[in-house]
Amino acid sequence: MGALSRKLYERACRSIPAGVNSPVRAFRSVGQTGPFFVERGEGAWLYDVEGNRYLDFVGSWGPLILGHNPPGLAEVLEQAIRRGTSYGAATEKEIELAELIIRMVPSIEMVRLVNSGTEATMSALRLARGFTGRDRIVKCEGCYHGHGDAFLVKAGSGGATFGVPDSAGVPREVSGLTINVPYNDLVALGEVFKNAGEQIAAVILEPVAGNMGVVAPLEGYLEGVRKITAKWGALLIFDEVITGFRLAPGGAQQRFGITPDLTCLGKIIGGGFPVGAFGGRREIMEKLAPLGPVYQAGTLSGNPVGVSAGLFMLRRLSQEPPYEYLESLSARLEQGIRGNLAALELELTANRAGSLLTLFFTKGPVVDFTSAKTSDTAAFGRYFHQMLSRGVFIAPSQYEAGFINAAMTVEDIDRTVEINREALKSSQP
Ligand SMILES: *Cc1c(COP(=O)(O)O)cnc(C)c1O
C-alpha cells in the first residue's frame, strides 16, 4: 500500500468501521491492513491515489460488464440529473426499464425495482412466503444472497440441518427457518423436501454460484431443483444478481433453459448505480401491495438517475451484445491460465462460466462449498499480492468471481496470462 492510501486508510478507520463500507473491501482476507484508495476508473482500468493503474477484474463486484464509464453513459446521466434527482412519483422511464427487463429475462412477466441485490432477495423471499403461506426456505451452502437475516446462515456439520446464524444479531427464531443444502446435491435437496416439503416456501440459489468462487451447476442439477420444487409447490427463486445480463442477455435461466418462479436482479441492472429488481410470474407478483397483501416499498425505488443508467446499460447489451466477445476473451484467459498451470506443474482448479472465472488453490474439482473450502487461502493471498503488484486487480478473497469486461482487449488478456504465470511462480512457498 502506498503512503497516500495508508494515510487515507488511517483517516477512514477513525470514522468508518475498518475504513470501508463493505467488509471484503478491507483486504483483510489476503492478510493486508487496508486497501488502496481509488482515484478513478476508466474502461478496463482502475487508478489509485498514488497514480498506479490496475487492470480491473473486480469491476465493482459485477456491475461493470462494459468497464468503467462506457462511452455515452455520462451524457445520459447528465441529462437525467438536470431533470431532478428523485421524485417519489411514477415516471415513463420506469415502464421502459420494466418492459425491457421483461423482454430480456424469459421468466419475468412483472417486475418491481428496488435499490440493491439485498433488497431484491429479501423482497422475493417475503413474496414467496406470502404467496405460498409457508415459512421455511432452502438455500445452498456457499451461495450469497445479500445480507438479509434469513440468508446469513450456513449448514451446521452434518449437512442439511436446521440453520445456525453466521452473524451476530440474527435471531435463532429467524435463522431456524432457513435450511441449507450443499450446492449441486439433488439427493440432499430431495431429503429435505421429504422431511419438510409442505412447510417450504421456496428454494433460492445462484444458478451459477459466484460467491464461493465460480461453481457451475452440474448437468441436470437445475432441472432437478425445478422438478422437486414444482412437485412440492415451493417456489424456485433464481438469484441472478451476478448472472443476470452477464451469462446471456436473459441471464443463466436463458443459458440453461430453466424457468424459475421468481428472479432477483442487481449489479449490471443499475449500470453502476444502486438498482435492483425482482420479478416473475404475474399471479405471484400481483400479491404485492397495493394489489395484494405482501408489503414492499422504497423511497428511492425507481430513482430516475439509476433507472436512466439501467436503461442505458440494458439497451446497450441488447443492441450491441458483447457476449461473444466476452466469451472469446474469457476462454483465452482460461486457456492461458491452464497453460501456465501445466507448464509450472501446479494442480490448481480453474472454474469458468462465461465471463466469470475463479482460480481455486486446490486440486479440485470444486463443485460445492465443501470442495471450495479445501483451497489454500494463504497461497491465494500470496498470489493476490503478486498479481496486484504487477497491475492486475482481482478480488481480495479466494471465494469470489473474477469478472471479465468488454472494455478489455486481447492484449490485456495476454498480458494478464503472462502476469498470472509470474505471480504463480513467485507465490510458491
Ligand atoms: C452481490 C450479490 C447480492 C447482494 O447484492 P447487493 O447489491 O450487494 O445488496 C445478492 N446476491 C448475489 C448472488 C450477489 O452476488
The ligand as a Gaussian input file, in Angstrom:
#p B3LYP/6-31G(d) Opt

LIG

0 1
 C      -23.959000      -9.095000      -4.694000
 C      -24.999000     -10.124000      -4.540000
 C      -26.160000      -9.895000      -3.790000
 C      -26.357000      -8.658000      -2.961000
 O      -26.449000      -7.511000      -3.746000
 P      -26.141000      -6.090000      -3.048000
 O      -26.438000      -5.119000      -4.144000
 O      -24.710000      -6.142000      -2.649000
 O      -27.051000      -5.950000      -1.907000
 C      -27.144000     -10.857000      -3.776000
 N      -26.999000     -11.996000      -4.471000
 C      -25.893000     -12.252000      -5.201000
 C      -25.797000     -13.523000      -5.973000
 C      -24.844000     -11.339000      -5.229000
 O      -23.726000     -11.623000      -5.897000

